[in-house]
Amino acid sequence: MTTDTAYAHTSHQRRARTVYRTVAKKRPVTGLLAAELAALACFALAAAGFISLRAWLFLPN
């Protein structure tokens, strides 16, 4: 039996499966980073809104 038929998957499939498994293990870290970025964006938007509202309210009539 040759090595071509001995493996159930090709070398590309084995390599892709290995890479996918390493990425899948890092997914919780990626999700946490995305949540932190979303929270930071919300805080930045709230701060910008507060600053612009304050500037608008203190404009002379």
C-alpha positions, 0 to 999 in steps of 0.5 A, spaced: 500 500 500 502 506 498 502 512 502 497 516 497 492 511 499 494 510 506 491 516 509 484 518 509 485 525 507 490 529 503 496 533 506 492 539 504 486 537 508 490 535 514 494 541 514 487 545 513 484 541 519 490 543 523 490 550 522 482 550 523 483 547 530 488 552 532 484 558 530 478 554 533 482 554 540 483 562 540 476 564 538 474 565 545 480 570 545 477 573 539 470 574 542 473 577 548 477 582 544 471 584 539 466 585 546 472 590 549 472 594 542 464 594 542 464 597 549 470 602 547 466 604 541 460 605 545 463 609 551 467 613 545 460 615 542 457 617 549 463 621 550 462 625 543 455 626 544 456 628 551 461 633 549 457 636 543 451 636 547 454 641 552 457 645 546 451 646 543 447 648 550 452 653 551 452 656 545 450 664 545 442 665 543 
